C-alpha cells in the first residue's frame, strides 16, 4: 500500500520536473520518461518482485523497441535522404 | 466449454493445480503486453524518422500542441494507475467493496482522459490542424503536417487502448462486485490491472514526445 503511494508521489514529482525542464533537451525529457516507466513497471506492475520470466518477456520487447528506434535514428540521421516534403 | 460457471478457482483440465494455471496466465499476459508494446513501436520509429528529417517543422508544429490538456491527462493517467494498484491491494486484503470502489474511480479517470482528448482533437480540427491532406492550417514550415498525422495516429491508437482498458475495468468491477476475486485467487484482476498500467506506460512516452519536445 505504502509502496504504491510512494511510487505515485515519485511519478507526479518526475512529471512536474519534466514540465520545468521541457524545451531544454529531448534526451533529458526521455530520460525522465524512462525513469517513470521503470517505476510503473517495477512497482505498479510488480516486476520488481515477480518471476524472472515476466521480466525477460517484457525487457526483451522494450530492448527491441529501443533497437528499432536507434537503428532508424542512426540511419535517417546520417544521410541526406529527406528532400523537401511535397504534400 | 462446460456449462458450469467458470470462476477464478476453476482448474482447467490441462493444469494440475490452480497455482500453475495462474502462473501460466501471468506469463501469457506479459507476452501479450510485450507484443502490444511492439504495436506502438512502428509508429514511434516513424515519428523518430520524420522528427529527424523535419526538426524545424516538428518544433513549430509542437508549439500548437495543447500542453495544458496534455499535462492534465498525464496526471490523470498516473493517478489512475495508482487507483488500479489500490484495487488489487484491496482484493489481496479481502476488501471487496474497496476493490469495486477503486475500480470505479479508475474508470472515471480513464473516461476523463478520453473526454479531454476529444476536446483537444476538436480544438485542433477547428484550427485546421488535421491529418494528411485535410491539413488546412497555414504559416507552418513544410513537414508540419507529418507531426499532426503522427500525433493523431499515436494518440488515437493510445486512446483506443484507454477505451479498451475502461471496458476491461468495468468488467472487473462487475466480477469483483459478484465476489469473483478472493485474496488467494484473482488472476483475472491481476491481468486486467497489468493492461491498464501498460496504457499508462505508453502515455508516459507520448507526452514528452508530442507535447514537451519543442
Interface residues (C-beta under 8 A of the other chain):
Chain A: X1 X4 X5 X7 X8 X11 X12 X15 X18 X19 X22 X23 X26 X29 X30 X32 X33 X36 X37 X40 X41 X43 X44 X45 X50 X51 X53 X54 X57 X58 X60 X61 X62 X64 X65 X68 X69 X72 X73 X75 X76 X77 X81 X82 X84 X85 X87
Chain B: X23 X26 X27 X30 X31 X33 X34 X35 X37 X38 X40 X41 X44 X45 X48 X49 X52 X53 X54 X57 X71 X74 X75 X78 X79 X81 X82 X84 X85 X86 X89 X133 X135 X142 X143 X145 X146 X194 X197 X198 X200 X201 X204 X205 X207 X208 X209 X211 X212 X213 X214
